[in-house]
Amino acid sequence: MFRYSSIKDYHKALQNGQTTCVEAVRCYLDVIRQKKHLNAFLEVYDDEALKAAAALDLQRNGLSELPPLHGVVVGLKDVISYKGHTLSAASRILENFTAVYNATAVDKLLAAGAIVIGRQNCDEFAMGSSNENSAFGPVKNSIDEERVPGGSSGGSAVSVQAGMCMVSLGSDTGGSVRQPADFCGVVGLKPTYGRISRYGLIAYASSFDQIGIFANSVEDAAIVLEVISGADDFDSTVSQREVPAFAEALPGPEKKYRIAYFKEALEHPGLDAAIRTSIESFIKKLTESGHVVEAVDFELLEHVVPTYYVLTTAEASSNLSRFDGVRYGYRANIANGDLTELYKASRSEGFGKEVQRRIMLGTFVLSAGYFDAYFTKAQQVRQLLCDRTKQLFSNYDAIVSPTVPSTAFKIGEKSSDPVEMFLADIYTVFANLAGIPAISIPLFKHPDGMPFGLQVMTSHFDEVSLLRLSQQLTQMAG
């Protein structure tokens, strides 16, 4: 029977004739069917994936070296455009919309030999931290089906966690890859802003959004990152830098790192006691193994969540104005033909409550009389955060912190309190505000039986150090 451990081992098995791409796809389709109740996939491309696998099996004959993602089975969060396939952002307003082009990241996946197996559930328009905001129902955590998988990329995280695909692409605006990775016990990587093209990613907050990667290992994440990174004529914000050979650089020389952690983060009253104890013990272990690990004061920690939500909701208000019921997507049935009423009805009926909440909040902070008090002030705080981040990385190689203040909570537990849900993003939104790369690596197990991870952050475009250190930490914890 087909078993998956890593992309490298899978490629060896393909070349040795021990398995085929078709066998791999069939195995994943079986698992998806068996675990359909988790609601991780909104749509599965059964026939298409099997045809692609069969074509790859024929192409492989005579190849001495396989393309980097040859036969790798990938899932896509339902905010990433895949031409000819439904793209709904888990929202009624786009329920029957068909993508008319590929996201650049998808083009690069396909060119590298990947097989896209399906479209994965998420919080509507990537707005949420639990995957309870999808118009098509919540996703369940496969370790404990009464708990959330995290959000907004919950379906993508559970798909990797439950063995429904090898890797997934999600999106990370304020932790939407790292937080579900933490809750599900998998690797979740958010690269530097601009490392991966955003072309074909449905916009939530354009100066924050970044495509991210879910994988079972740091090495698999590095391989995918190398493939989908790089310049793109369709995205003016993407970096023109040469893409390092992340996977080859991963072993690297044994290095002792200078690592910082925020004193306020570990002393925060909202942090679960068992998570605090585990991370403090791990920091001690790092010090004993020769790394320099120091506490630093970060007085801005309490400002990161309000700053993030002021700025992202403002950008969301602007970005989501295009969904008006006129050009595409859901249109309300209005008898009197009044355009304003059509807008109101289409958006009220098409958007869910969380999306409506964020649009209204964003419209408020952009409105006359409040713009300077909220939006301008938040931009100033963001600049302070960026300056402080540069200063930190002039003295340290990396910053570590908890990924999330608690393990995965029960479905419905926090849905009545949006402020409590927002505050759960306290450790992840910093990396998006500063635009730096960050990863959640699954190192620990809580007394409640759920996994949780450690977040590692490095300076802009220093994913090589991020991946090397993460690999080292994973080996230490193992």
GIGICOR-V97656 format. One record per backbone hydrogen bond with DSSP energy under -0.5 kcal/mol. NH is the residue of the N-H (numbers start at 1). CO is the residue of the C=O. Records with the same first field share a line. If there is no record, write none. Layout:
NH=CO ; CO
This chain:
10=6
11=7
12=8
13=9
14=10
15=11
16=12
17=14
18=13
19=13
24=20
25=21
26=22
27=23
28=24
29=25
30=26
31=27
32=28
33=29
34=30
35=31
36=33
38=35
39=36
42=119
43=119
45=117
46=44
49=45
50=46
51=47
52=48
53=49
54=50
55=51
56=52
57=53
58=54
59=55
60=56
61=58
63=60
64=62
69=112
70=67
71=113
72=69
74=72 ; 115
75=167
76=118
77=169
78=120
79=77
80=77
81=79 ; 200
84=99
85=82
87=97
89=78
91=88
92=350
93=350
94=91
95=92
97=94
99=85
103=81
104=199
105=199
107=103
108=104
109=105
110=106
111=107
112=108
113=110
114=109
115=72
116=114
117=74 ; 115
118=74
119=43
120=76
121=40
123=152
125=89
126=123
127=124
128=126
135=90
137=134
139=131
140=38
141=144 ; 147
147=144
148=409
149=130
150=130
151=129
153=176
154=152
155=121
156=121
157=153
158=154
159=155
160=156
161=157
162=158
163=160
164=159
165=159
166=73
167=73
168=214
169=75
170=212
172=210
179=175
181=177
182=178
183=179
184=180
185=181 ; 182
186=181
187=215
188=440
189=213
190=438
191=189 ; 211
193=435
195=192
197=228
201=198
202=79 ; 200
208=205
209=205
212=170
213=189
214=168
215=187
221=217
222=218
223=219
224=220
225=221
226=222
227=223
228=224
229=225
230=195
235=232
238=235
239=194
244=242
246=244
249=245
250=246
257=255
259=257 ; 292
260=398
261=294
262=400
263=261 ; 296
265=262
266=262
267=263
268=265
271=268
272=405
276=272
277=273
278=274
279=275
280=276
281=277
282=278
283=279
284=280
285=281
286=282
287=283
288=284
289=285
290=287
291=286
292=257
293=291
294=259
296=261
301=298
303=300
304=300 ; 301
305=301
307=303
308=304
309=305
310=306
311=307
312=308
313=309
314=310
315=311
316=312
317=313
318=314
319=315
320=316
321=318
322=319
323=320
324=322
325=328
330=93
334=332
335=333
342=338
343=339
344=340
345=341
346=342
347=343
348=344
349=345
350=346
351=347
356=352
357=353
358=354
359=355
360=356
361=357
362=358
363=359
364=360
365=361
366=362
367=363 ; 364
370=367
371=367
374=370
375=365 ; 371
376=371
377=372
378=374
379=375
380=376
381=377
382=378
383=379
384=380
385=381
386=382
387=383
388=384
389=385
390=386
391=387
392=388
393=389
394=390 ; 391
395=392
396=392
397=258
398=258
399=457
400=260
401=455
403=453
411=146
413=410
417=414
421=417
422=418
423=419
424=420 ; 421
425=422
426=423
428=425
429=425
431=428
432=428
433=429
434=430
435=431
436=431
438=190
439=456
440=188
441=439 ; 454
443=441 ; 452
444=452
446=450
449=446
452=444
454=441
455=401
456=439
457=399
458=437
462=459
466=462
467=463
468=464
469=465
470=466
471=467
472=468
473=469
474=470
475=471
476=472
477=473
478=474
